[in-house]
Amino acid sequence: MVINRSELALHRKGIQHVAGVDEAGRGPLAGPVVAAACILPKGISFEGLNDSKQLTAKQRDRLFAELTGTTGLSYAIGIVDVETIDQINILQAALLAMKQAVEALTVQPGYLLI
């Protein structure tokens, strides 16, 4: 993986912790919406890290093990249930799940890439 140009520019400006944030679950008719936030240690990259929809299950499992075993990495997950989605709509639920994930990080980011 090549480090994101936006992330490099932010590091050059002195922002140490840049979190990537994404959600899954907006397409299904039923089920929760889930979001993850992750701060990679500066200068670390992972071979094959890309859009999860473009990876095989085996590649995703390998990358998950590598990521979660990396010292200095911070990640967290937010989940919003179906009942809440019905109350606030799917967009607001996705944003809420992202907020939960970011707030649960062990290191608070100085910037979010969503």
Backbone atoms as SQL, in Angstrom:
CREATE TABLE atoms (id INTEGER PRIMARY KEY, chain TEXT, resi INTEGER, resn TEXT, atom TEXT, x REAL, y REAL, z REAL);
INSERT INTO atoms VALUES
  (1, 'A', 1, 'MET', 'N', 0.853, -1.183, 0.000),
  (2, 'A', 1, 'MET', 'CA', 0.000, 0.000, 0.000),
  (3, 'A', 1, 'MET', 'C', 0.892, 1.237, 0.000),
  (4, 'A', 2, 'VAL', 'N', 0.555, 2.188, -0.826),
  (5, 'A', 2, 'VAL', 'CA', 1.230, 3.477, -0.820),
  (6, 'A', 2, 'VAL', 'C', 0.489, 4.369, 0.159),
  (7, 'A', 3, 'ILE', 'N', 1.234, 5.063, 0.986),
  (8, 'A', 3, 'ILE', 'CA', 0.596, 5.946, 1.961),
  (9, 'A', 3, 'ILE', 'C', -0.166, 7.036, 1.221),
  (10, 'A', 4, 'ASN', 'N', -1.357, 7.300, 1.670),
  (11, 'A', 4, 'ASN', 'CA', -2.243, 8.291, 1.091),
  (12, 'A', 4, 'ASN', 'C', -1.561, 9.660, 1.035),
  (13, 'A', 5, 'ARG', 'N', -1.648, 10.319, -0.114),
  (14, 'A', 5, 'ARG', 'CA', -1.034, 11.652, -0.263),
  (15, 'A', 5, 'ARG', 'C', -1.583, 12.654, 0.742),
  (16, 'A', 6, 'SER', 'N', -2.868, 12.573, 0.997),
  (17, 'A', 6, 'SER', 'CA', -3.472, 13.480, 1.981),
  (18, 'A', 6, 'SER', 'C', -2.869, 13.242, 3.354),
  (19, 'A', 7, 'GLU', 'N', -2.653, 11.978, 3.689),
  (20, 'A', 7, 'GLU', 'CA', -2.063, 11.648, 4.988),
  (21, 'A', 7, 'GLU', 'C', -0.636, 12.184, 5.082),
  (22, 'A', 8, 'LEU', 'N', 0.137, 12.027, 4.022),
  (23, 'A', 8, 'LEU', 'CA', 1.506, 12.552, 4.013),
  (24, 'A', 8, 'LEU', 'C', 1.511, 14.069, 4.206),
  (25, 'A', 9, 'ALA', 'N', 0.614, 14.754, 3.508),
  (26, 'A', 9, 'ALA', 'CA', 0.542, 16.215, 3.633),
  (27, 'A', 9, 'ALA', 'C', 0.173, 16.622, 5.056),
  (28, 'A', 10, 'LEU', 'N', -0.728, 15.886, 5.679),
  (29, 'A', 10, 'LEU', 'CA', -1.124, 16.186, 7.057),
  (30, 'A', 10, 'LEU', 'C', 0.037, 15.959, 8.021),
  (31, 'A', 11, 'HIS', 'N', 0.787, 14.886, 7.805),
  (32, 'A', 11, 'HIS', 'CA', 1.965, 14.633, 8.652),
  (33, 'A', 11, 'HIS', 'C', 2.978, 15.767, 8.501),
  (34, 'A', 12, 'ARG', 'N', 3.152, 16.251, 7.272),
  (35, 'A', 12, 'ARG', 'CA', 4.088, 17.362, 7.044),
  (36, 'A', 12, 'ARG', 'C', 3.647, 18.629, 7.765),
  (37, 'A', 13, 'LYS', 'N', 2.340, 18.781, 7.964),
  (38, 'A', 13, 'LYS', 'CA', 1.812, 19.946, 8.675),
  (39, 'A', 13, 'LYS', 'C', 1.884, 19.754, 10.193),
  (40, 'A', 14, 'GLY', 'N', 2.387, 18.611, 10.629),
  (41, 'A', 14, 'GLY', 'CA', 2.539, 18.377, 12.054),
  (42, 'A', 14, 'GLY', 'C', 1.420, 17.579, 12.702),
  (43, 'A', 15, 'ILE', 'N', 0.462, 17.124, 11.922),
  (44, 'A', 15, 'ILE', 'CA', -0.616, 16.310, 12.486),
  (45, 'A', 15, 'ILE', 'C', -0.100, 14.876, 12.602),
  (46, 'A', 16, 'GLN', 'N', 0.061, 14.415, 13.819),
  (47, 'A', 16, 'GLN', 'CA', 0.679, 13.117, 14.077),
  (48, 'A', 16, 'GLN', 'C', -0.262, 11.935, 13.840),
  (49, 'A', 17, 'HIS', 'N', -1.504, 12.069, 14.279),
  (50, 'A', 17, 'HIS', 'CA', -2.428, 10.937, 14.255),
  (51, 'A', 17, 'HIS', 'C', -3.569, 11.197, 13.274),
  (52, 'A', 18, 'VAL', 'N', -3.522, 10.502, 12.144),
  (53, 'A', 18, 'VAL', 'CA', -4.548, 10.611, 11.109),
  (54, 'A', 18, 'VAL', 'C', -5.317, 9.294, 11.101),
  (55, 'A', 19, 'ALA', 'N', -6.613, 9.366, 11.295),
  (56, 'A', 19, 'ALA', 'CA', -7.437, 8.159, 11.325),
  (57, 'A', 19, 'ALA', 'C', -8.179, 7.992, 10.007),
  (58, 'A', 20, 'GLY', 'N', -8.192, 6.776, 9.524),
  (59, 'A', 20, 'GLY', 'CA', -9.057, 6.404, 8.411),
  (60, 'A', 20, 'GLY', 'C', -10.344, 5.867, 8.999),
  (61, 'A', 21, 'VAL', 'N', -11.480, 6.275, 8.432),
  (62, 'A', 21, 'VAL', 'CA', -12.785, 5.867, 8.952),
  (63, 'A', 21, 'VAL', 'C', -13.654, 5.434, 7.783),
  (64, 'A', 22, 'ASP', 'N', -14.354, 4.300, 7.942),
  (65, 'A', 22, 'ASP', 'CA', -15.258, 3.826, 6.898),
  (66, 'A', 22, 'ASP', 'C', -16.383, 3.040, 7.536),
  (67, 'A', 23, 'GLU', 'N', -17.456, 2.877, 6.790),
  (68, 'A', 23, 'GLU', 'CA', -18.609, 2.144, 7.296),
  (69, 'A', 23, 'GLU', 'C', -18.979, 1.017, 6.347),
  (70, 'A', 24, 'ALA', 'N', -19.733, 0.071, 6.872),
  (71, 'A', 24, 'ALA', 'CA', -20.292, -1.025, 6.080),
  (72, 'A', 24, 'ALA', 'C', -21.703, -1.277, 6.579),
  (73, 'A', 25, 'GLY', 'N', -22.556, -1.697, 5.694),
  (74, 'A', 25, 'GLY', 'CA', -23.908, -2.052, 6.117),
  (75, 'A', 25, 'GLY', 'C', -24.982, -1.105, 5.649),
  (76, 'A', 26, 'ARG', 'N', -24.647, -0.151, 4.800),
  (77, 'A', 26, 'ARG', 'CA', -25.680, 0.771, 4.321),
  (78, 'A', 26, 'ARG', 'C', -26.528, 0.147, 3.233),
  (79, 'A', 27, 'GLY', 'N', -26.022, -0.888, 2.579),
  (80, 'A', 27, 'GLY', 'CA', -26.746, -1.506, 1.480),
  (81, 'A', 27, 'GLY', 'C', -27.794, -2.529, 1.888),
  (82, 'A', 28, 'PRO', 'N', -27.547, -3.346, 2.913),
  (83, 'A', 28, 'PRO', 'CA', -28.506, -4.397, 3.267),
  (84, 'A', 28, 'PRO', 'C', -29.838, -3.847, 3.763),
  (85, 'A', 29, 'LEU', 'N', -30.875, -4.622, 3.559),
  (86, 'A', 29, 'LEU', 'CA', -32.205, -4.214, 4.010),
  (87, 'A', 29, 'LEU', 'C', -32.366, -4.371, 5.516),
  (88, 'A', 30, 'ALA', 'N', -31.641, -5.296, 6.113),
  (89, 'A', 30, 'ALA', 'CA', -31.747, -5.527, 7.557),
  (90, 'A', 30, 'ALA', 'C', -30.347, -5.695, 8.125),
  (91, 'A', 31, 'GLY', 'N', -30.215, -5.367, 9.371),
  (92, 'A', 31, 'GLY', 'CA', -28.916, -5.534, 10.026),
  (93, 'A', 31, 'GLY', 'C', -28.343, -4.205, 10.438),
  (94, 'A', 32, 'PRO', 'N', -27.334, -4.256, 11.283),
  (95, 'A', 32, 'PRO', 'CA', -26.748, -3.018, 11.791),
  (96, 'A', 32, 'PRO', 'C', -25.860, -2.341, 10.761),
  (97, 'A', 33, 'VAL', 'N', -25.518, -1.092, 11.033),
  (98, 'A', 33, 'VAL', 'CA', -24.473, -0.413, 10.277),
  (99, 'A', 33, 'VAL', 'C', -23.254, -0.391, 11.193),
  (100, 'A', 34, 'VAL', 'N', -22.099, -0.725, 10.617),
  (101, 'A', 34, 'VAL', 'CA', -20.863, -0.859, 11.383),
  (102, 'A', 34, 'VAL', 'C', -19.824, 0.069, 10.776),
  (103, 'A', 35, 'ALA', 'N', -19.053, 0.726, 11.619),
  (104, 'A', 35, 'ALA', 'CA', -17.969, 1.584, 11.149),
  (105, 'A', 35, 'ALA', 'C', -16.700, 1.223, 11.907),
  (106, 'A', 36, 'ALA', 'N', -15.581, 1.437, 11.235),
  (107, 'A', 36, 'ALA', 'CA', -14.281, 1.215, 11.874),
  (108, 'A', 36, 'ALA', 'C', -13.436, 2.458, 11.681),
  (109, 'A', 37, 'ALA', 'N', -12.595, 2.717, 12.674),
  (110, 'A', 37, 'ALA', 'CA', -11.619, 3.802, 12.604),
  (111, 'A', 37, 'ALA', 'C', -10.260, 3.195, 12.922),
  (112, 'A', 38, 'CYS', 'N', -9.239, 3.651, 12.218),
  (113, 'A', 38, 'CYS', 'CA', -7.912, 3.070, 12.416),
  (114, 'A', 38, 'CYS', 'C', -6.838, 4.137, 12.223),
  (115, 'A', 39, 'ILE', 'N', -5.880, 4.130, 13.131),
  (116, 'A', 39, 'ILE', 'CA', -4.698, 4.984, 13.002),
  (117, 'A', 39, 'ILE', 'C', -3.505, 4.059, 12.858),
  (118, 'A', 40, 'LEU', 'N', -2.880, 4.093, 11.691),
  (119, 'A', 40, 'LEU', 'CA', -1.679, 3.297, 11.462),
  (120, 'A', 40, 'LEU', 'C', -0.474, 4.043, 12.010),
  (121, 'A', 41, 'PRO', 'N', 0.489, 3.308, 12.544),
  (122, 'A', 41, 'PRO', 'CA', 1.725, 3.971, 12.963),
  (123, 'A', 41, 'PRO', 'C', 2.377, 4.650, 11.753),
  (124, 'A', 42, 'LYS', 'N', 2.960, 5.786, 11.984),
  (125, 'A', 42, 'LYS', 'CA', 3.596, 6.562, 10.915),
  (126, 'A', 42, 'LYS', 'C', 4.650, 5.713, 10.201),
  (127, 'A', 43, 'GLY', 'N', 4.580, 5.711, 8.863),
  (128, 'A', 43, 'GLY', 'CA', 5.568, 5.008, 8.057),
  (129, 'A', 43, 'GLY', 'C', 5.292, 3.528, 7.850),
  (130, 'A', 44, 'ILE', 'N', 4.214, 3.000, 8.419),
  (131, 'A', 44, 'ILE', 'CA', 3.884, 1.581, 8.280),
  (132, 'A', 44, 'ILE', 'C', 2.922, 1.400, 7.112),
  (133, 'A', 45, 'SER', 'N', 3.177, 0.384, 6.297),
  (134, 'A', 45, 'SER', 'CA', 2.241, 0.037, 5.228),
  (135, 'A', 45, 'SER', 'C', 2.070, -1.472, 5.206),
  (136, 'A', 46, 'PHE', 'N', 1.014, -1.937, 4.581),
  (137, 'A', 46, 'PHE', 'CA', 0.688, -3.353, 4.527),
  (138, 'A', 46, 'PHE', 'C', 0.458, -3.761, 3.084),
  (139, 'A', 47, 'GLU', 'N', 1.184, -4.780, 2.657),
  (140, 'A', 47, 'GLU', 'CA', 1.059, -5.294, 1.293),
  (141, 'A', 47, 'GLU', 'C', -0.377, -5.759, 1.045),
  (142, 'A', 48, 'GLY', 'N', -1.001, -5.221, -0.003),
  (143, 'A', 48, 'GLY', 'CA', -2.338, -5.651, -0.382),
  (144, 'A', 48, 'GLY', 'C', -3.471, -4.918, 0.298),
  (145, 'A', 49, 'LEU', 'N', -3.169, -4.002, 1.210),
  (146, 'A', 49, 'LEU', 'CA', -4.236, -3.267, 1.898),
  (147, 'A', 49, 'LEU', 'C', -4.939, -2.385, 0.884),
  (148, 'A', 50, 'ASN', 'N', -6.241, -2.616, 0.722),
  (149, 'A', 50, 'ASN', 'CA', -7.028, -1.942, -0.292),
  (150, 'A', 50, 'ASN', 'C', -8.487, -1.998, 0.143),
  (151, 'A', 51, 'ASP', 'N', -9.367, -1.649, -0.748),
  (152, 'A', 51, 'ASP', 'CA', -10.801, -1.733, -0.494),
  (153, 'A', 51, 'ASP', 'C', -11.154, -3.194, -0.176),
  (154, 'A', 52, 'SER', 'N', -11.790, -3.428, 0.965),
  (155, 'A', 52, 'SER', 'CA', -12.099, -4.796, 1.389),
  (156, 'A', 52, 'SER', 'C', -12.964, -5.541, 0.380),
  (157, 'A', 53, 'LYS', 'N', -13.767, -4.809, -0.393),
  (158, 'A', 53, 'LYS', 'CA', -14.608, -5.463, -1.397),
  (159, 'A', 53, 'LYS', 'C', -13.776, -6.045, -2.537),
  (160, 'A', 54, 'GLN', 'N', -12.531, -5.585, -2.684),
  (161, 'A', 54, 'GLN', 'CA', -11.650, -6.073, -3.740),
  (162, 'A', 54, 'GLN', 'C', -10.743, -7.205, -3.256),
  (163, 'A', 55, 'LEU', 'N', -10.854, -7.577, -1.986),
  (164, 'A', 55, 'LEU', 'CA', -10.002, -8.612, -1.411),
  (165, 'A', 55, 'LEU', 'C', -10.771, -9.917, -1.242),
  (166, 'A', 56, 'THR', 'N', -10.061, -11.022, -1.295),
  (167, 'A', 56, 'THR', 'CA', -10.675, -12.308, -0.989),
  (168, 'A', 56, 'THR', 'C', -10.808, -12.432, 0.528),
  (169, 'A', 57, 'ALA', 'N', -11.606, -13.377, 0.973),
  (170, 'A', 57, 'ALA', 'CA', -11.764, -13.618, 2.411),
  (171, 'A', 57, 'ALA', 'C', -10.414, -13.975, 3.037),
  (172, 'A', 58, 'LYS', 'N', -9.616, -14.763, 2.335),
  (173, 'A', 58, 'LYS', 'CA', -8.299, -15.151, 2.842),
  (174, 'A', 58, 'LYS', 'C', -7.389, -13.927, 2.986),
  (175, 'A', 59, 'GLN', 'N', -7.419, -13.030, 2.013),
  (176, 'A', 59, 'GLN', 'CA', -6.607, -11.803, 2.081),
  (177, 'A', 59, 'GLN', 'C', -7.062, -10.922, 3.239),
  (178, 'A', 60, 'ARG', 'N', -8.387, -10.790, 3.419),
  (179, 'A', 60, 'ARG', 'CA', -8.918, -9.991, 4.528),
  (180, 'A', 60, 'ARG', 'C', -8.482, -10.569, 5.870),
  (181, 'A', 61, 'ASP', 'N', -8.560, -11.887, 6.020),
  (182, 'A', 61, 'ASP', 'CA', -8.150, -12.531, 7.271),
  (183, 'A', 61, 'ASP', 'C', -6.666, -12.295, 7.547),
  (184, 'A', 62, 'ARG', 'N', -5.821, -12.422, 6.522),
  (185, 'A', 62, 'ARG', 'CA', -4.383, -12.209, 6.682),
  (186, 'A', 62, 'ARG', 'C', -4.104, -10.774, 7.095),
  (187, 'A', 63, 'LEU', 'N', -4.739, -9.823, 6.404),
  (188, 'A', 63, 'LEU', 'CA', -4.517, -8.407, 6.724),
  (189, 'A', 63, 'LEU', 'C', -5.026, -8.062, 8.122),
  (190, 'A', 64, 'PHE', 'N', -6.163, -8.628, 8.516),
  (191, 'A', 64, 'PHE', 'CA', -6.686, -8.377, 9.854),
  (192, 'A', 64, 'PHE', 'C', -5.679, -8.828, 10.910),
  (193, 'A', 65, 'ALA', 'N', -5.118, -10.031, 10.720),
  (194, 'A', 65, 'ALA', 'CA', -4.135, -10.549, 11.681),
  (195, 'A', 65, 'ALA', 'C', -2.893, -9.650, 11.712),
  (196, 'A', 66, 'GLU', 'N', -2.427, -9.217, 10.554),
  (197, 'A', 66, 'GLU', 'CA', -1.255, -8.337, 10.498),
  (198, 'A', 66, 'GLU', 'C', -1.550, -6.994, 11.171),
  (199, 'A', 67, 'LEU', 'N', -2.697, -6.406, 10.826),
  (200, 'A', 67, 'LEU', 'CA', -3.052, -5.101, 11.380),
  (201, 'A', 67, 'LEU', 'C', -3.194, -5.151, 12.896),
  (202, 'A', 68, 'THR', 'N', -3.979, -6.084, 13.378),
  (203, 'A', 68, 'THR', 'CA', -4.250, -6.129, 14.816),
  (204, 'A', 68, 'THR', 'C', -3.041, -6.574, 15.622),
  (205, 'A', 69, 'GLY', 'N', -2.053, -7.158, 14.969),
  (206, 'A', 69, 'GLY', 'CA', -0.827, -7.550, 15.646),
  (207, 'A', 69, 'GLY', 'C', 0.270, -6.503, 15.583),
  (208, 'A', 70, 'THR', 'N', -0.030, -5.341, 15.023),
  (209, 'A', 70, 'THR', 'CA', 0.964, -4.287, 14.847),
  (210, 'A', 70, 'THR', 'C', 1.030, -3.381, 16.069),
  (211, 'A', 71, 'THR', 'N', 2.204, -3.253, 16.627),
  (212, 'A', 71, 'THR', 'CA', 2.424, -2.361, 17.768),
  (213, 'A', 71, 'THR', 'C', 2.217, -0.917, 17.335),
  (214, 'A', 72, 'GLY', 'N', 1.503, -0.165, 18.139),
  (215, 'A', 72, 'GLY', 'CA', 1.281, 1.246, 17.854),
  (216, 'A', 72, 'GLY', 'C', 0.047, 1.539, 17.037),
  (217, 'A', 73, 'LEU', 'N', -0.625, 0.500, 16.556),
  (218, 'A', 73, 'LEU', 'CA', -1.847, 0.693, 15.782),
  (219, 'A', 73, 'LEU', 'C', -3.021, 0.880, 16.739),
  (220, 'A', 74, 'SER', 'N', -3.910, 1.786, 16.402),
  (221, 'A', 74, 'SER', 'CA', -5.120, 1.994, 17.191),
  (222, 'A', 74, 'SER', 'C', -6.316, 1.793, 16.276),
  (223, 'A', 75, 'TYR', 'N', -7.247, 0.917, 16.687),
  (224, 'A', 75, 'TYR', 'CA', -8.463, 0.750, 15.892),
  (225, 'A', 75, 'TYR', 'C', -9.644, 0.527, 16.824),
  (226, 'A', 76, 'ALA', 'N', -10.817, 0.867, 16.325),
  (227, 'A', 76, 'ALA', 'CA', -12.039, 0.692, 17.102),
  (228, 'A', 76, 'ALA', 'C', -13.214, 0.555, 16.143),
  (229, 'A', 77, 'ILE', 'N', -14.297, 0.015, 16.669),
  (230, 'A', 77, 'ILE', 'CA', -15.488, -0.248, 15.866),
  (231, 'A', 77, 'ILE', 'C', -16.696, 0.387, 16.548),
  (232, 'A', 78, 'GLY', 'N', -17.613, 0.920, 15.728),
  (233, 'A', 78, 'GLY', 'CA', -18.888, 1.427, 16.217),
  (234, 'A', 78, 'GLY', 'C', -20.010, 0.678, 15.524),
  (235, 'A', 79, 'ILE', 'N', -21.065, 0.358, 16.257),
  (236, 'A', 79, 'ILE', 'CA', -22.197, -0.392, 15.696),
  (237, 'A', 79, 'ILE', 'C', -23.493, 0.303, 16.093),
  (238, 'A', 80, 'VAL', 'N', -24.356, 0.509, 15.093),
  (239, 'A', 80, 'VAL', 'CA', -25.680, 1.087, 15.348),
  (240, 'A', 80, 'VAL', 'C', -26.718, 0.056, 14.912),
  (241, 'A', 81, 'ASP', 'N', -27.624, -0.278, 15.831),
  (242, 'A', 81, 'ASP', 'CA', -28.588, -1.348, 15.577),
  (243, 'A', 81, 'ASP', 'C', -29.743, -0.897, 14.680),
  (244, 'A', 82, 'VAL', 'N', -30.492, -1.889, 14.234),
  (245, 'A', 82, 'VAL', 'CA', -31.597, -1.661, 13.293),
  (246, 'A', 82, 'VAL', 'C', -32.643, -0.707, 13.857),
  (247, 'A', 83, 'GLU', 'N', -32.966, -0.857, 15.129),
  (248, 'A', 83, 'GLU', 'CA', -33.990, 0.007, 15.735),
  (249, 'A', 83, 'GLU', 'C', -33.573, 1.478, 15.668),
  (250, 'A', 84, 'THR', 'N', -32.308, 1.745, 15.930),
  (251, 'A', 84, 'THR', 'CA', -31.814, 3.123, 15.862),
  (252, 'A', 84, 'THR', 'C', -31.805, 3.616, 14.424),
  (253, 'A', 85, 'ILE', 'N', -31.420, 2.752, 13.485),
  (254, 'A', 85, 'ILE', 'CA', -31.448, 3.121, 12.058),
  (255, 'A', 85, 'ILE', 'C', -32.858, 3.556, 11.679),
  (256, 'A', 86, 'ASP', 'N', -33.870, 2.784, 12.116),
  (257, 'A', 86, 'ASP', 'CA', -35.269, 3.115, 11.802),
  (258, 'A', 86, 'ASP', 'C', -35.683, 4.464, 12.399),
  (259, 'A', 87, 'GLN', 'N', -35.093, 4.820, 13.536),
  (260, 'A', 87, 'GLN', 'CA', -35.444, 6.076, 14.194),
  (261, 'A', 87, 'GLN', 'C', -34.753, 7.291, 13.572),
  (262, 'A', 88, 'ILE', 'N', -33.475, 7.134, 13.183),
  (263, 'A', 88, 'ILE', 'CA', -32.708, 8.326, 12.762),
  (264, 'A', 88, 'ILE', 'C', -32.321, 8.334, 11.285),
  (265, 'A', 89, 'ASN', 'N', -32.546, 7.306, 10.550),
  (266, 'A', 89, 'ASN', 'CA', -32.264, 7.053, 9.131),
  (267, 'A', 89, 'ASN', 'C', -30.851, 6.513, 8.943),
  (268, 'A', 90, 'ILE', 'N', -30.615, 5.888, 7.807),
  (269, 'A', 90, 'ILE', 'CA', -29.368, 5.170, 7.571),
  (270, 'A', 90, 'ILE', 'C', -28.155, 6.102, 7.505),
  (271, 'A', 91, 'LEU', 'N', -28.310, 7.278, 6.928),
  (272, 'A', 91, 'LEU', 'CA', -27.171, 8.200, 6.859),
  (273, 'A', 91, 'LEU', 'C', -26.741, 8.626, 8.256),
  (274, 'A', 92, 'GLN', 'N', -27.703, 9.041, 9.079),
  (275, 'A', 92, 'GLN', 'CA', -27.379, 9.461, 10.439),
  (276, 'A', 92, 'GLN', 'C', -26.819, 8.291, 11.254),
  (277, 'A', 93, 'ALA', 'N', -27.314, 7.093, 10.997),
  (278, 'A', 93, 'ALA', 'CA', -26.805, 5.914, 11.691),
  (279, 'A', 93, 'ALA', 'C', -25.353, 5.629, 11.295),
  (280, 'A', 94, 'ALA', 'N', -25.039, 5.776, 10.019),
  (281, 'A', 94, 'ALA', 'CA', -23.656, 5.572, 9.565),
  (282, 'A', 94, 'ALA', 'C', -22.733, 6.600, 10.205),
  (283, 'A', 95, 'LEU', 'N', -23.172, 7.841, 10.260),
  (284, 'A', 95, 'LEU', 'CA', -22.372, 8.891, 10.898),
  (285, 'A', 95, 'LEU', 'C', -22.199, 8.630, 12.390),
  (286, 'A', 96, 'LEU', 'N', -23.249, 8.139, 13.040),
  (287, 'A', 96, 'LEU', 'CA', -23.178, 7.811, 14.463),
  (288, 'A', 96, 'LEU', 'C', -22.199, 6.661, 14.702),
  (289, 'A', 97, 'ALA', 'N', -22.243, 5.640, 13.865),
  (290, 'A', 97, 'ALA', 'CA', -21.315, 4.517, 14.003),
  (291, 'A', 97, 'ALA', 'C', -19.873, 4.996, 13.828),
  (292, 'A', 98, 'MET', 'N', -19.648, 5.905, 12.874),
  (293, 'A', 98, 'MET', 'CA', -18.310, 6.462, 12.676),
  (294, 'A', 98, 'MET', 'C', -17.867, 7.241, 13.916),
  (295, 'A', 99, 'LYS', 'N', -18.770, 8.034, 14.462),
  (296, 'A', 99, 'LYS', 'CA', -18.460, 8.818, 15.671),
  (297, 'A', 99, 'LYS', 'C', -18.103, 7.894, 16.832),
  (298, 'A', 100, 'GLN', 'N', -18.867, 6.829, 17.013),
  (299, 'A', 100, 'GLN', 'CA', -18.589, 5.868, 18.078),
  (300, 'A', 100, 'GLN', 'C', -17.198, 5.253, 17.903),
  (301, 'A', 101, 'ALA', 'N', -16.870, 4.881, 16.665),
  (302, 'A', 101, 'ALA', 'CA', -15.570, 4.259, 16.391),
  (303, 'A', 101, 'ALA', 'C', -14.432, 5.228, 16.701),
  (304, 'A', 102, 'VAL', 'N', -14.556, 6.459, 16.244),
  (305, 'A', 102, 'VAL', 'CA', -13.497, 7.454, 16.479),
  (306, 'A', 102, 'VAL', 'C', -13.337, 7.720, 17.971),
  (307, 'A', 103, 'GLU', 'N', -14.436, 7.866, 18.683),
  (308, 'A', 103, 'GLU', 'CA', -14.366, 8.137, 20.122),
  (309, 'A', 103, 'GLU', 'C', -13.798, 6.965, 20.914),
  (310, 'A', 104, 'ALA', 'N', -13.870, 5.750, 20.358),
  (311, 'A', 104, 'ALA', 'CA', -13.363, 4.571, 21.061),
  (312, 'A', 104, 'ALA', 'C', -11.881, 4.299, 20.789),
  (313, 'A', 105, 'LEU', 'N', -11.266, 5.064, 19.892),
  (314, 'A', 105, 'LEU', 'CA', -9.837, 4.883, 19.627),
  (315, 'A', 105, 'LEU', 'C', -9.032, 5.149, 20.883),
  (316, 'A', 106, 'THR', 'N', -7.942, 4.404, 21.073),
  (317, 'A', 106, 'THR', 'CA', -7.093, 4.627, 22.243),
  (318, 'A', 106, 'THR', 'C', -6.219, 5.870, 22.073),
  (319, 'A', 107, 'VAL', 'N', -6.036, 6.299, 20.837),
  (320, 'A', 107, 'VAL', 'CA', -5.307, 7.533, 20.509),
  (321, 'A', 107, 'VAL', 'C', -6.293, 8.411, 19.753),
  (322, 'A', 108, 'GLN', 'N', -6.488, 9.628, 20.221),
  (323, 'A', 108, 'GLN', 'CA', -7.426, 10.506, 19.526),
  (324, 'A', 108, 'GLN', 'C', -6.740, 11.150, 18.323),
  (325, 'A', 109, 'PRO', 'N', -7.382, 11.076, 17.159),
  (326, 'A', 109, 'PRO', 'CA', -6.764, 11.617, 15.940),
  (327, 'A', 109, 'PRO', 'C', -6.824, 13.128, 15.875),
  (328, 'A', 110, 'GLY', 'N', -5.873, 13.678, 15.153),
  (329, 'A', 110, 'GLY', 'CA', -5.874, 15.097, 14.871),
  (330, 'A', 110, 'GLY', 'C', -6.619, 15.413, 13.584),
  (331, 'A', 111, 'TYR', 'N', -6.915, 14.362, 12.804),
  (332, 'A', 111, 'TYR', 'CA', -7.600, 14.541, 11.521),
  (333, 'A', 111, 'TYR', 'C', -8.237, 13.221, 11.120),
  (334, 'A', 112, 'LEU', 'N', -9.370, 13.281, 10.439),
  (335, 'A', 112, 'LEU', 'CA', -10.064, 12.088, 9.948),
  (336, 'A', 112, 'LEU', 'C', -10.085, 12.082, 8.429),
  (337, 'A', 113, 'LEU', 'N', -9.776, 10.921, 7.857),
  (338, 'A', 113, 'LEU', 'CA', -9.963, 10.696, 6.421),
  (339, 'A', 113, 'LEU', 'C', -11.122, 9.723, 6.310),
  (340, 'A', 114, 'ILE', 'N', -12.238, 10.199, 5.752),
  (341, 'A', 114, 'ILE', 'CA', -13.459, 9.382, 5.704),
  (342, 'A', 114, 'ILE', 'C', -13.704, 8.952, 4.272);
